[in-house]
Amino acid sequence: MKKIFLTLLVAVGMTSVISAQTAPSTGGTSSVISFASEKHDFGTIPQGTPVTYNFAFTNTGKEPLIITGAVGSCGCTVPEYTKEAIAPGAKGTIKVTYNAAALGTINRTVTVNTNSATTPVVVLSIGGEVKAVASNAANTAAPVPAKPATAVAPKKN
């Protein structure tokens, strides 16, 4: 009888401890970064001409939003972002510049890290087609060959 009572007492005690614990709540109290669009297509880009797009976002959460980092998928894609906290309801932008040095189709990403419990990482995408700039051969003058040097005789007085 003592064993049953002791087992029952331990079981009730464990149940009390487990039910007293609460899960952390993130329901609506965290910051949330919401982008108007997470993708942008530049279309045709002239080679060697940097292009820029501003990804607009809003902090739709209840706490200040902090962007803790933003990294491009390669050195040709450079993001710029505010280091200050974005208040709830406030808007901001992440400026992404692509240098367009290499020819061909591009698909690049920018990984954005935030302090948000619901949206800690967002991946932005840019795309387009880098084309060579047509040279204007008709307006390019042909090099003029140099004339042979001629000796100049000194003047006699």
Rosetta constraint file for C-alpha pairs under 8 A:
AtomPair CA 1 CA 5 HARMONIC 6.22 0.50
AtomPair CA 2 CA 6 HARMONIC 6.00 0.50
AtomPair CA 3 CA 7 HARMONIC 6.04 0.50
AtomPair CA 4 CA 8 HARMONIC 6.04 0.50
AtomPair CA 5 CA 9 HARMONIC 6.08 0.50
AtomPair CA 6 CA 10 HARMONIC 6.24 0.50
AtomPair CA 7 CA 11 HARMONIC 6.19 0.50
AtomPair CA 8 CA 12 HARMONIC 6.20 0.50
AtomPair CA 9 CA 13 HARMONIC 6.13 0.50
AtomPair CA 10 CA 14 HARMONIC 6.16 0.50
AtomPair CA 11 CA 15 HARMONIC 6.24 0.50
AtomPair CA 12 CA 16 HARMONIC 6.30 0.50
AtomPair CA 13 CA 17 HARMONIC 6.40 0.50
AtomPair CA 14 CA 18 HARMONIC 6.16 0.50
AtomPair CA 15 CA 19 HARMONIC 6.10 0.50
AtomPair CA 16 CA 20 HARMONIC 6.12 0.50
AtomPair CA 17 CA 21 HARMONIC 6.85 0.50
AtomPair CA 25 CA 29 HARMONIC 7.84 0.50
AtomPair CA 26 CA 30 HARMONIC 5.81 0.50
AtomPair CA 26 CA 117 HARMONIC 6.80 0.50
AtomPair CA 26 CA 118 HARMONIC 7.66 0.50
AtomPair CA 28 CA 61 HARMONIC 6.34 0.50
AtomPair CA 28 CA 62 HARMONIC 6.47 0.50
AtomPair CA 29 CA 61 HARMONIC 6.52 0.50
AtomPair CA 29 CA 62 HARMONIC 5.00 0.50
AtomPair CA 29 CA 63 HARMONIC 6.31 0.50
AtomPair CA 30 CA 61 HARMONIC 5.56 0.50
AtomPair CA 30 CA 62 HARMONIC 5.68 0.50
AtomPair CA 30 CA 63 HARMONIC 5.30 0.50
AtomPair CA 30 CA 116 HARMONIC 5.98 0.50
AtomPair CA 30 CA 117 HARMONIC 6.17 0.50
AtomPair CA 30 CA 118 HARMONIC 7.27 0.50
AtomPair CA 31 CA 59 HARMONIC 6.36 0.50
AtomPair CA 31 CA 60 HARMONIC 6.79 0.50
AtomPair CA 31 CA 61 HARMONIC 4.07 0.50
AtomPair CA 31 CA 62 HARMONIC 5.66 0.50
AtomPair CA 31 CA 63 HARMONIC 4.68 0.50
AtomPair CA 31 CA 64 HARMONIC 5.82 0.50
AtomPair CA 31 CA 65 HARMONIC 5.13 0.50
AtomPair CA 31 CA 88 HARMONIC 7.17 0.50
AtomPair CA 31 CA 115 HARMONIC 7.20 0.50
AtomPair CA 31 CA 116 HARMONIC 4.95 0.50
AtomPair CA 31 CA 117 HARMONIC 7.25 0.50
AtomPair CA 31 CA 118 HARMONIC 7.73 0.50
AtomPair CA 32 CA 59 HARMONIC 5.35 0.50
AtomPair CA 32 CA 60 HARMONIC 5.22 0.50
AtomPair CA 32 CA 61 HARMONIC 4.53 0.50
AtomPair CA 32 CA 62 HARMONIC 7.92 0.50
AtomPair CA 32 CA 65 HARMONIC 6.96 0.50
AtomPair CA 32 CA 116 HARMONIC 5.62 0.50
AtomPair CA 32 CA 117 HARMONIC 7.75 0.50
AtomPair CA 32 CA 118 HARMONIC 6.43 0.50
AtomPair CA 32 CA 119 HARMONIC 5.97 0.50
AtomPair CA 33 CA 57 HARMONIC 6.46 0.50
AtomPair CA 33 CA 58 HARMONIC 5.90 0.50
AtomPair CA 33 CA 59 HARMONIC 4.88 0.50
AtomPair CA 33 CA 60 HARMONIC 6.36 0.50
AtomPair CA 33 CA 61 HARMONIC 7.52 0.50
AtomPair CA 33 CA 65 HARMONIC 7.27 0.50
AtomPair CA 33 CA 114 HARMONIC 7.92 0.50
AtomPair CA 33 CA 116 HARMONIC 7.42 0.50
AtomPair CA 33 CA 119 HARMONIC 6.48 0.50
AtomPair CA 34 CA 57 HARMONIC 5.33 0.50
AtomPair CA 34 CA 58 HARMONIC 5.30 0.50
AtomPair CA 34 CA 59 HARMONIC 6.33 0.50
AtomPair CA 34 CA 60 HARMONIC 6.51 0.50
AtomPair CA 35 CA 55 HARMONIC 7.04 0.50
AtomPair CA 35 CA 56 HARMONIC 5.85 0.50
AtomPair CA 35 CA 57 HARMONIC 4.14 0.50
AtomPair CA 35 CA 58 HARMONIC 6.50 0.50
AtomPair CA 36 CA 55 HARMONIC 7.43 0.50
AtomPair CA 36 CA 56 HARMONIC 5.88 0.50
AtomPair CA 36 CA 57 HARMONIC 5.95 0.50
AtomPair CA 37 CA 55 HARMONIC 6.94 0.50
AtomPair CA 37 CA 56 HARMONIC 7.46 0.50
AtomPair CA 38 CA 55 HARMONIC 7.18 0.50
AtomPair CA 38 CA 123 HARMONIC 7.20 0.50
AtomPair CA 38 CA 124 HARMONIC 4.81 0.50
AtomPair CA 38 CA 125 HARMONIC 6.27 0.50
AtomPair CA 39 CA 124 HARMONIC 5.87 0.50
AtomPair CA 39 CA 125 HARMONIC 4.64 0.50
AtomPair CA 39 CA 126 HARMONIC 5.78 0.50
AtomPair CA 40 CA 53 HARMONIC 7.64 0.50
AtomPair CA 40 CA 125 HARMONIC 6.34 0.50
AtomPair CA 40 CA 126 HARMONIC 4.85 0.50
AtomPair CA 40 CA 127 HARMONIC 6.41 0.50
AtomPair CA 41 CA 126 HARMONIC 5.69 0.50
AtomPair CA 41 CA 127 HARMONIC 4.67 0.50
AtomPair CA 41 CA 128 HARMONIC 5.44 0.50
AtomPair CA 42 CA 51 HARMONIC 7.83 0.50
AtomPair CA 42 CA 126 HARMONIC 7.29 0.50
AtomPair CA 42 CA 127 HARMONIC 6.06 0.50
AtomPair CA 42 CA 128 HARMONIC 4.93 0.50
AtomPair CA 42 CA 129 HARMONIC 7.71 0.50
AtomPair CA 43 CA 127 HARMONIC 7.42 0.50
AtomPair CA 43 CA 128 HARMONIC 4.66 0.50
AtomPair CA 43 CA 129 HARMONIC 6.03 0.50
AtomPair CA 44 CA 128 HARMONIC 5.94 0.50
AtomPair CA 44 CA 129 HARMONIC 4.87 0.50
AtomPair CA 44 CA 130 HARMONIC 5.95 0.50
AtomPair CA 44 CA 131 HARMONIC 6.75 0.50
AtomPair CA 45 CA 49 HARMONIC 7.15 0.50
AtomPair CA 45 CA 51 HARMONIC 7.67 0.50
AtomPair CA 45 CA 100 HARMONIC 7.10 0.50
AtomPair CA 45 CA 128 HARMONIC 6.87 0.50
AtomPair CA 45 CA 129 HARMONIC 5.91 0.50
AtomPair CA 45 CA 130 HARMONIC 4.67 0.50
AtomPair CA 45 CA 131 HARMONIC 6.11 0.50
AtomPair CA 46 CA 100 HARMONIC 7.41 0.50
AtomPair CA 46 CA 130 HARMONIC 5.80 0.50
AtomPair CA 46 CA 131 HARMONIC 5.30 0.50
AtomPair CA 46 CA 132 HARMONIC 6.13 0.50
AtomPair CA 46 CA 133 HARMONIC 5.77 0.50
AtomPair CA 47 CA 100 HARMONIC 5.46 0.50
AtomPair CA 47 CA 101 HARMONIC 5.70 0.50
AtomPair CA 47 CA 102 HARMONIC 6.94 0.50
AtomPair CA 47 CA 103 HARMONIC 6.58 0.50
AtomPair CA 47 CA 130 HARMONIC 5.55 0.50
AtomPair CA 47 CA 131 HARMONIC 5.51 0.50
AtomPair CA 47 CA 132 HARMONIC 5.19 0.50
AtomPair CA 47 CA 133 HARMONIC 6.09 0.50
AtomPair CA 48 CA 99 HARMONIC 6.72 0.50
AtomPair CA 48 CA 100 HARMONIC 5.29 0.50
AtomPair CA 48 CA 101 HARMONIC 4.86 0.50
AtomPair CA 48 CA 102 HARMONIC 7.93 0.50
AtomPair CA 49 CA 99 HARMONIC 6.49 0.50
AtomPair CA 49 CA 100 HARMONIC 5.91 0.50
AtomPair CA 49 CA 101 HARMONIC 7.58 0.50
AtomPair CA 50 CA 97 HARMONIC 6.68 0.50
AtomPair CA 50 CA 98 HARMONIC 5.56 0.50
AtomPair CA 50 CA 99 HARMONIC 4.18 0.50
AtomPair CA 50 CA 100 HARMONIC 5.63 0.50
AtomPair CA 51 CA 97 HARMONIC 5.62 0.50
AtomPair CA 51 CA 98 HARMONIC 5.42 0.50
AtomPair CA 51 CA 99 HARMONIC 6.55 0.50
AtomPair CA 51 CA 100 HARMONIC 7.38 0.50
AtomPair CA 52 CA 95 HARMONIC 6.83 0.50
AtomPair CA 52 CA 96 HARMONIC 5.54 0.50
AtomPair CA 52 CA 97 HARMONIC 4.27 0.50
AtomPair CA 52 CA 98 HARMONIC 6.39 0.50
AtomPair CA 53 CA 95 HARMONIC 5.82 0.50
AtomPair CA 53 CA 96 HARMONIC 5.40 0.50
AtomPair CA 53 CA 97 HARMONIC 6.61 0.50
AtomPair CA 54 CA 93 HARMONIC 5.75 0.50
AtomPair CA 54 CA 94 HARMONIC 5.57 0.50
AtomPair CA 54 CA 95 HARMONIC 4.36 0.50
AtomPair CA 54 CA 96 HARMONIC 6.27 0.50
AtomPair CA 55 CA 93 HARMONIC 5.28 0.50
AtomPair CA 55 CA 94 HARMONIC 5.12 0.50
AtomPair CA 55 CA 95 HARMONIC 6.31 0.50
AtomPair CA 55 CA 96 HARMONIC 7.61 0.50
AtomPair CA 56 CA 91 HARMONIC 7.22 0.50
AtomPair CA 56 CA 92 HARMONIC 5.88 0.50
AtomPair CA 56 CA 93 HARMONIC 4.45 0.50
AtomPair CA 56 CA 94 HARMONIC 6.69 0.50
AtomPair CA 57 CA 91 HARMONIC 5.64 0.50
AtomPair CA 57 CA 92 HARMONIC 5.42 0.50
AtomPair CA 57 CA 93 HARMONIC 5.92 0.50
AtomPair CA 58 CA 89 HARMONIC 6.28 0.50
AtomPair CA 58 CA 90 HARMONIC 5.76 0.50
AtomPair CA 58 CA 91 HARMONIC 4.30 0.50
AtomPair CA 58 CA 92 HARMONIC 6.34 0.50
AtomPair CA 59 CA 64 HARMONIC 7.60 0.50
AtomPair CA 59 CA 65 HARMONIC 6.32 0.50
AtomPair CA 59 CA 86 HARMONIC 6.78 0.50
AtomPair CA 59 CA 87 HARMONIC 6.87 0.50
AtomPair CA 59 CA 88 HARMONIC 5.25 0.50
AtomPair CA 59 CA 89 HARMONIC 5.23 0.50
AtomPair CA 59 CA 90 HARMONIC 5.75 0.50
AtomPair CA 59 CA 91 HARMONIC 6.42 0.50
AtomPair CA 60 CA 88 HARMONIC 6.13 0.50
AtomPair CA 60 CA 89 HARMONIC 5.53 0.50
AtomPair CA 61 CA 65 HARMONIC 7.95 0.50
AtomPair CA 61 CA 88 HARMONIC 5.73 0.50
AtomPair CA 61 CA 89 HARMONIC 7.31 0.50
AtomPair CA 62 CA 88 HARMONIC 5.43 0.50
AtomPair CA 63 CA 87 HARMONIC 6.95 0.50
AtomPair CA 63 CA 88 HARMONIC 5.76 0.50
AtomPair CA 64 CA 85 HARMONIC 5.74 0.50
AtomPair CA 64 CA 86 HARMONIC 5.37 0.50
AtomPair CA 64 CA 87 HARMONIC 4.55 0.50
AtomPair CA 64 CA 88 HARMONIC 5.59 0.50
AtomPair CA 65 CA 85 HARMONIC 5.40 0.50
AtomPair CA 65 CA 86 HARMONIC 4.89 0.50
AtomPair CA 65 CA 87 HARMONIC 6.41 0.50
AtomPair CA 65 CA 88 HARMONIC 7.26 0.50
AtomPair CA 65 CA 114 HARMONIC 7.06 0.50
AtomPair CA 65 CA 115 HARMONIC 6.39 0.50
AtomPair CA 65 CA 116 HARMONIC 6.83 0.50
AtomPair CA 66 CA 83 HARMONIC 7.23 0.50
AtomPair CA 66 CA 84 HARMONIC 6.77 0.50
AtomPair CA 66 CA 85 HARMONIC 4.79 0.50
AtomPair CA 66 CA 86 HARMONIC 6.37 0.50
AtomPair CA 66 CA 114 HARMONIC 5.61 0.50
AtomPair CA 66 CA 115 HARMONIC 5.54 0.50
AtomPair CA 66 CA 116 HARMONIC 7.87 0.50
AtomPair CA 67 CA 81 HARMONIC 7.66 0.50
AtomPair CA 67 CA 82 HARMONIC 7.40 0.50
AtomPair CA 67 CA 83 HARMONIC 6.66 0.50
AtomPair CA 67 CA 85 HARMONIC 7.57 0.50
AtomPair CA 67 CA 112 HARMONIC 7.17 0.50
AtomPair CA 67 CA 113 HARMONIC 5.89 0.50
AtomPair CA 67 CA 114 HARMONIC 4.38 0.50
AtomPair CA 67 CA 115 HARMONIC 6.66 0.50
AtomPair CA 68 CA 83 HARMONIC 7.65 0.50
AtomPair CA 68 CA 112 HARMONIC 7.82 0.50
AtomPair CA 68 CA 113 HARMONIC 5.42 0.50
AtomPair CA 68 CA 114 HARMONIC 5.15 0.50
AtomPair CA 68 CA 115 HARMONIC 6.79 0.50
AtomPair CA 69 CA 112 HARMONIC 5.91 0.50
AtomPair CA 69 CA 113 HARMONIC 5.12 0.50
AtomPair CA 69 CA 114 HARMONIC 7.08 0.50
AtomPair CA 70 CA 79 HARMONIC 6.34 0.50
AtomPair CA 70 CA 80 HARMONIC 7.64 0.50
AtomPair CA 70 CA 81 HARMONIC 7.57 0.50
AtomPair CA 70 CA 110 HARMONIC 6.43 0.50
AtomPair CA 70 CA 111 HARMONIC 5.46 0.50
AtomPair CA 70 CA 112 HARMONIC 4.34 0.50
AtomPair CA 70 CA 113 HARMONIC 6.16 0.50
AtomPair CA 71 CA 78 HARMONIC 7.35 0.50
AtomPair CA 71 CA 79 HARMONIC 6.60 0.50
AtomPair CA 71 CA 110 HARMONIC 5.38 0.50
AtomPair CA 71 CA 111 HARMONIC 5.33 0.50
AtomPair CA 71 CA 112 HARMONIC 6.74 0.50
AtomPair CA 72 CA 76 HARMONIC 7.82 0.50
AtomPair CA 72 CA 77 HARMONIC 5.11 0.50
AtomPair CA 72 CA 78 HARMONIC 5.70 0.50
AtomPair CA 72 CA 79 HARMONIC 6.47 0.50
AtomPair CA 72 CA 108 HARMONIC 7.49 0.50
AtomPair CA 72 CA 109 HARMONIC 5.89 0.50
AtomPair CA 72 CA 110 HARMONIC 4.31 0.50
AtomPair CA 72 CA 111 HARMONIC 6.50 0.50
AtomPair CA 73 CA 77 HARMONIC 6.75 0.50
AtomPair CA 73 CA 108 HARMONIC 6.03 0.50
AtomPair CA 73 CA 109 HARMONIC 5.30 0.50
AtomPair CA 73 CA 110 HARMONIC 6.02 0.50
AtomPair CA 73 CA 111 HARMONIC 7.71 0.50
AtomPair CA 74 CA 108 HARMONIC 7.61 0.50
AtomPair CA 76 CA 97 HARMONIC 7.96 0.50
AtomPair CA 76 CA 98 HARMONIC 5.57 0.50
AtomPair CA 76 CA 99 HARMONIC 5.42 0.50
AtomPair CA 76 CA 100 HARMONIC 7.41 0.50
AtomPair CA 76 CA 101 HARMONIC 7.97 0.50
AtomPair CA 77 CA 96 HARMONIC 6.77 0.50
AtomPair CA 77 CA 97 HARMONIC 5.72 0.50
AtomPair CA 77 CA 98 HARMONIC 4.62 0.50
AtomPair CA 77 CA 99 HARMONIC 6.85 0.50
AtomPair CA 77 CA 108 HARMONIC 7.17 0.50
AtomPair CA 77 CA 109 HARMONIC 7.85 0.50
AtomPair CA 77 CA 110 HARMONIC 7.66 0.50
AtomPair CA 78 CA 96 HARMONIC 5.62 0.50
AtomPair CA 78 CA 97 HARMONIC 5.22 0.50
AtomPair CA 78 CA 98 HARMONIC 6.53 0.50
AtomPair CA 79 CA 94 HARMONIC 6.55 0.50
AtomPair CA 79 CA 95 HARMONIC 5.56 0.50
AtomPair CA 79 CA 96 HARMONIC 4.38 0.50
AtomPair CA 79 CA 97 HARMONIC 6.43 0.50
AtomPair CA 79 CA 110 HARMONIC 7.09 0.50
AtomPair CA 80 CA 94 HARMONIC 5.77 0.50
AtomPair CA 80 CA 95 HARMONIC 5.07 0.50
AtomPair CA 80 CA 96 HARMONIC 6.43 0.50
AtomPair CA 81 CA 93 HARMONIC 6.79 0.50
AtomPair CA 81 CA 94 HARMONIC 4.93 0.50
AtomPair CA 81 CA 95 HARMONIC 6.54 0.50
AtomPair CA 82 CA 92 HARMONIC 7.94 0.50
AtomPair CA 82 CA 94 HARMONIC 7.79 0.50
AtomPair CA 86 CA 90 HARMONIC 6.06 0.50
AtomPair CA 86 CA 91 HARMONIC 7.32 0.50
AtomPair CA 86 CA 92 HARMONIC 7.51 0.50
AtomPair CA 100 CA 130 HARMONIC 6.32 0.50
AtomPair CA 102 CA 130 HARMONIC 6.98 0.50
AtomPair CA 103 CA 129 HARMONIC 7.56 0.50
AtomPair CA 103 CA 130 HARMONIC 4.91 0.50
AtomPair CA 103 CA 131 HARMONIC 5.77 0.50
AtomPair CA 103 CA 132 HARMONIC 6.76 0.50
AtomPair CA 104 CA 129 HARMONIC 5.50 0.50
AtomPair CA 104 CA 130 HARMONIC 5.06 0.50
AtomPair CA 104 CA 131 HARMONIC 6.59 0.50
AtomPair CA 105 CA 127 HARMONIC 7.40 0.50
AtomPair CA 105 CA 128 HARMONIC 5.85 0.50
AtomPair CA 105 CA 129 HARMONIC 4.39 0.50
AtomPair CA 105 CA 130 HARMONIC 6.25 0.50
AtomPair CA 106 CA 126 HARMONIC 7.74 0.50
AtomPair CA 106 CA 127 HARMONIC 5.15 0.50
AtomPair CA 106 CA 128 HARMONIC 5.36 0.50
AtomPair CA 106 CA 129 HARMONIC 6.03 0.50
AtomPair CA 106 CA 130 HARMONIC 7.31 0.50
AtomPair CA 107 CA 125 HARMONIC 7.05 0.50
AtomPair CA 107 CA 126 HARMONIC 5.84 0.50
AtomPair CA 107 CA 127 HARMONIC 4.51 0.50
AtomPair CA 107 CA 128 HARMONIC 7.02 0.50
AtomPair CA 108 CA 125 HARMONIC 5.79 0.50
AtomPair CA 108 CA 126 HARMONIC 5.37 0.50
AtomPair CA 108 CA 127 HARMONIC 6.39 0.50
AtomPair CA 109 CA 123 HARMONIC 6.45 0.50
AtomPair CA 109 CA 124 HARMONIC 5.47 0.50
AtomPair CA 109 CA 125 HARMONIC 4.45 0.50
AtomPair CA 109 CA 126 HARMONIC 6.25 0.50
AtomPair CA 110 CA 123 HARMONIC 5.69 0.50
AtomPair CA 110 CA 124 HARMONIC 5.07 0.50
AtomPair CA 110 CA 125 HARMONIC 6.45 0.50
AtomPair CA 111 CA 121 HARMONIC 6.87 0.50
AtomPair CA 111 CA 122 HARMONIC 5.96 0.50
AtomPair CA 111 CA 123 HARMONIC 4.55 0.50
AtomPair CA 111 CA 124 HARMONIC 6.38 0.50
AtomPair CA 112 CA 121 HARMONIC 5.59 0.50
AtomPair CA 112 CA 122 HARMONIC 5.14 0.50
AtomPair CA 112 CA 123 HARMONIC 6.10 0.50
AtomPair CA 112 CA 124 HARMONIC 7.54 0.50
AtomPair CA 113 CA 120 HARMONIC 5.64 0.50
AtomPair CA 113 CA 121 HARMONIC 4.68 0.50
AtomPair CA 113 CA 122 HARMONIC 6.68 0.50
AtomPair CA 114 CA 119 HARMONIC 7.20 0.50
AtomPair CA 114 CA 120 HARMONIC 4.86 0.50
AtomPair CA 114 CA 121 HARMONIC 6.33 0.50
AtomPair CA 115 CA 120 HARMONIC 5.94 0.50
AtomPair CA 116 CA 120 HARMONIC 4.84 0.50
AtomPair CA 136 CA 140 HARMONIC 6.77 0.50
